Amino acid sequence: MEDFNHSRVSEFVLLGLTDSPELQIFFFVVFSIFYLMTMLGNCLILFTVISSPHLHSPMYVLLSNLSLIDMCLSSFATPKTIMDFFAQHKTISFEGCITQIFFLHLFTGTEIGLLISMSFDRYVAICKPLHYSTIMSPRVCVGLVVTSWTVGFLHTISQLAFTLYLPFCGPNVVDSFFCDLPLVIQLACIDIYVLGIFMISTSGVIALVSFLLLLVSYIIILVTIKNHSSKGSSKALSTCTAHFIVVFMFFGPCIFIYIWPFTNFLVDKVLSVFYTIFTPFLNPLIYALRNQEVSLAMKKKLNYKYFNVWKTTPHHPVQ
């Protein structure tokens, strides 16, 4: 084991998405735009929820935490990926690679917890409306957020506890634009195929079970909504539809990548782009466009800010 420690690789080479210079420029523009819009959109949701007292309900507290997670999930690798499009040698230190794995599983694990919490919140609001304020008290809401972060932390620690003790002494080429567990552990100098499959597939099974749990809960919610034909039911249906779109976009790629690891790396690259770039970008659009309260609060904040800027700007009469 001492020999392995002395010969441990100091860095990994990232192959990125493509070798074509033209495509790299195209991806640089696309990734930059999506990353900027993701940060602006989620920051706007956070600012709107925090600064609007009528949005301090459990649903919007959970939504603001989801926006925070989306910004983190979009930032753990995207800025480096954008810079690497113009780099001749795309490398990352061993410590940097492990850090990416840590934050990837921390944020995805936490997002799973938050999506389940949001589903529970909607279930109580629609199926047990008379007991909503009692069940979803501020204390319970904070507890759900803390539990989600705790689950994410425990999940990523369980993944890294095994990876850190693997000997990496030879191959150091990662066929992706960031470090992920299925790609890194196959570079170890010992045969860990069976154990690696088991460990990685565990993440996939957790994602699959969580998705099925969420699917059942939303089916129950939709059946309850169907039995109540009213304006409030229409609003609840719109909210739940938006939530399930987010759930499907997030869990789909995760389940595929981790249930069947070491299969098609090209497909894995596409799916990795989807849940680290596109999903965090689409979340604020889905919630802002489909949630009337959030969109109206955003418009009020933006109009108020614009009005104040216009009011304080000196205006000179036309001569």
LINNOR-V451391 format. One record per pair of residues at least 4 apart in sequence whose C-alpha atoms are under 6 Angstrom apart, sorted by the first residue. I is the first residue (numbers start at 1). J is the second residue. D is the distance in whole Angstrom. If there is no record, write none. Layout:
i = <I I>
j = <J J>
d = <D D>
//
This chain:
i = <4 4 7 8 8 9 9 10 10 11 11 11 12 12 12 12 13 13 13 13 14 14 14 14 14 15 15 16 16 24 24 27 28 28 31 34 37 38 39 39 41 42 42 44 46 47 48 48 49 55 58 69 70 70 73 74 74 84 92 97 100 101 102 103 105 105 106 106 106 107 109 110 110 110 113 114 123 123 124 124 125 125 132 133 136 143 151 157 160 167 167 168 168 171 192 193 196 197 200 201 201 204 204 204 205 207 208 218 225 237 247 248 250 251 253 255 257 268 272 273 274 275 284 285 286 287 288 288 292 299 300 303 307>
j = <8 167 169 168 169 168 169 93 94 92 93 94 91 92 172 173 90 91 173 174 90 91 174 176 177 175 176 176 177 28 85 31 32 82 35 38 41 281 43 71 284 67 284 48 64 51 52 298 55 60 141 73 74 280 107 276 277 90 96 179 104 180 156 107 109 156 152 153 156 111 152 148 149 152 148 148 127 221 128 132 129 132 136 137 140 147 155 161 164 188 189 188 189 187 196 197 200 201 258 258 259 255 258 259 209 255 255 222 233 241 251 252 275 255 271 259 261 272 276 277 278 279 288 289 290 291 294 295 296 303 304 307 311>
d = <6 6 5 5 5 6 5 6 5 5 4 5 6 5 5 6 6 4 5 6 5 6 5 6 6 5 6 5 4 6 6 6 6 6 6 6 6 4 6 6 6 5 6 6 5 6 6 6 6 6 6 6 6 5 6 5 6 6 6 5 6 5 6 6 6 5 5 5 5 6 4 5 5 4 4 6 6 6 5 6 5 6 6 6 6 6 6 6 6 6 6 5 6 6 5 6 6 6 6 5 5 5 4 5 6 6 6 6 6 6 6 6 6 6 5 6 6 6 6 5 5 5 6 6 6 5 6 5 6 6 6 6 6>
//
